[in-house]
Amino acid sequence: MWVLLISGACVLLSFVEVEQYDRPCRKVNVVIDYGNADVLVSKTDIDSIILKTAGMLKGKPLGYINTGAIENSIRKQAYIAKVSVYENNEGVLFVDIRQREPILRVINKNLESFYLDGSGALLPVNPNFSARVLVVNGFIEDSYLKTPNYRVNIMALADSIYIDSMMTNLYKLAMYISHDKFLKAQVDQIYVNPQREFELIPRIGNHVILLGDAHDLDEKFRKLYAFYRYGLNKIGWDKYSIINIKFKNQVICSKQ
């Protein structure tokens, strides 16, 4: 009896597999999760990639659709963080996508522009869409064109002996600012000076904040908060042109 039951189940499964193999694709459902980011890749872009990779899918038997090839083609798109392609028993092919989330737009000393995302990867600028993120410019040597596969070693950030690089420090600073409501609203731009130190351009106040390197950010911004609250709130936000928080336990202000 058990042999007959198992054999019958296998036969039924084979019929289901054959039916699913021959079932025509009724619809392609593309869903893109942008998170908190602006649009950098559209459904039209994805439809174009699918068409070039697998042709017209609607009406084609599901068994003739190479979902792996479609995934690989979409994954090669620079703005894609994750992609999954699968089908259901109703003939619907699902394409689930998560877009990368830029945190910083970099303009290097040669005026080449590119993004740095939350995973530490470099992304090209999309001529059709623009991400509204923090901008950094100045004396930056790094180039997307020369190192398109570069990625910040995030795991090494917790190691006290990791080697500093401009992109690593920019990643640390941009992530810190993006996770702080006040700084995210106040800091409009980062400038890298010839000494490879960071200067912050605020939205409110006619001054420049000299930050120095990307170390001890908690202490530096704690001093800035205190100075804003107990200093500039009383004497005026345009009192000084330079606020220097580079040095330990000091806030040095000057007028031009």
N, C-alpha and C positions, 0 to 999 in steps of 0.2 A: 504493500500500500504506500509506504514511504517513497519507494522508488518511483511509483507511478505519479505521486504528488510532485516530487522534485522534477521529474521529466516534464510533467504538464506545465509547471511554473517556468521552466527553461524555454519551452515552446512558446508560451505566452509572451515572455520577455523578448524573444527573437522577433515575434510579430510586431510588438511595440517599437522595437528598434528599427525595423524595416519601415514601419509607418512613419516614424519620426524622421528617418533618413529621407523619405520621399515627400514629406510634408513641405509645401511651398512656403517661402518666407512671405508673410502677410504684411509685415510692418517692421521698420527699423526705428527703434526708440533710443535717441541719443540724449543723455542727461549729463550736464557738466556742473560740477560742484566748484564754485569760485571761492568758497570760504568768505573771507573778509576782503578779498582782492578785487580790483577792477578787472573788466573783461580784457583778456589778452588773446584768447583763442575763441572763436565763435562756432556755433553749430554748423554754419556754412563751411568753415574750414575743415571740420571733421567729415562732413558729407563728401567734400572733395577728395580727402585722403582715402575714404572708403571706396569711392567710385574708381579712383586710380588703381587701388590695390585689388579689388574683387569684382569690379564692374557693377552693373545694376543688380541689386539684391532682391528687390521685390519680385516675387513670382519664381525665384530660383529655389530648387529643393535645398532644404537646410543641410542635407548631407554633402552638398557640393560647395558649401560655404566654409572657407578656411578661417575660422575665428582666430587661430594663432597668428596667421599672417596679418590679419586686420589689426590685432593688438600690437604687434611689432611695428607696423607702419605708423600707428598713432603715437606709440611710445617714443618714436624718433623725433616727434615734434617738440621743440625746445621748451614749450610752456606746459607740457604735460607731466604731472607728478605721478599719476597712477591711472591705469586703464584696465577695464575688465569687459570682455565680450562674451555673451552667453545667450542661450535661446530657451524658450519655454514650449510647452506642449500645444500652444495655440498659434504657433508659427511666428511669434514675435522675437526679433533679434534685439537684445539689449546691449547698449554701449554705454557703460558707466565710466565717467572721467572725473578726475580731480585735477584742477589746474594748480600750478605753482603760484605762490603768493610772494611777489616782490616786496622787500622792505626798504630798499634803497636804490636810487638811480645814481650811477657813477658817471661823471664826465671827467675823463683823464686829461693829462696835460696836452695831449694831441687832439683834444676835443672829440675823441671817440666816446660814445655813450652806450651804456649797458646797465643791466639790473643785477642786484644781488638779492637772492630770495631767502626765505626763512630757513631753508635747509642748508644754506651756505653755498649754493650753486650760482654760477654766473648765467645770465640770460640775455639774449639779444633784445634790442628795442624793436617793438612792432610798429611799423610806419602807419598802420591803420588804427591802432589803439594806444592809449597812453595811460600808464599807471600813476595815480596820484599818490606819490610816496616822497619821503625825504630825499633831498638832492645833496650830493657832495661833489665838489670840484676842487681844482687846484693842482698841486704838484703830485700827481698820481701816475706811477709808471705802468701799473697793471693794464692789460688789454684783453678784451674778450676775443678779438680776432686771433691773437697769438695763443691764448689758452682757453678755448671754448669749453673744455671739459674740466676746468678747475673747480674745486670744491673745498671750502673751508673745512678743516678737520675739527669738527665740533667736539668730538670726544676728547681731543687734546687740550681744550680750553681749561679743563679742570686740573691739568698737570702743570705744576709750577715751573717745569723746565721746557715747556713747549717753546718753539721758535716763533717770535713775533713776525708777522708780515702785515703789510698795509691792509689787505683784504680781511685778515683775521681781526685786526683792531677795528676796522670799519664795521665788521659784522657784530662784534661785541657792543660797540657804541650804538649802532642802529637798532639792535634788539633791545638794548636797555631803554632807549628813547621810546620805541614803539610799545613797550609794556608799561610805560609810566604816563598816566593821563595828562598830567600837567606838562611834562616835557614834550609829549606828542603834540599838544596844542600850542606850545610856546616856541619850540625850535623849528625854524623855517628852512635852514640850510646849514651844511657843514662845509668848512673850507680847510684844506690841507695846505699849510704854509711851507716855505722852503725848508724849514727845519723838521718837516714831517710831523708837525704837531697840529692838533685840531683846534679850530676856532668855530664857535657856534654863532649863527646869526639868528636872533630872536624875532618873533612877529611883533611883540610889544616891547617898546623901549628903543631908544636910539643909541644902542651900545653893542659891543662885540664881547663875547665870553671866551676868554682864553682858557681852554681846557687842558692843554698839554697832550699827554698820551692817553691811552684807553685803560690805564690801570687805576685802581682805587676809585672807581666811579661812584660807589655809594657815598664815600666821604666827600668827594668833590661836589656832588649834587646836593648833599645835605647842607653843605656850606652855602650853596647858591640859594636853596629854599629859604634858609634862615636870613640871608642878606636881602632877598626880595621881600620877605615878610616884615622884618624889623628895620630894614634900611630904606629901600626904594619906595616902599609904601608910604613912608613918612616924608622923605625929602624929594620925591619925584623920580619917575622912571627915566627921565632924560638928563639927570644930574651928571652922570658919568658917561664917557664914551667907551671906556675899556673896563671890564670886570675880569680880573685874573684870579682863577681858582686853582691854578696849577700846583701851588705849594701847600704843604701840610699845615693845617691849622691856621691858614691865612686866607683872607680875601683882600686883594690889593686893587684899588680903584684909581683911575686917573682920567683926566680930561685932556683932550687933544688941543 
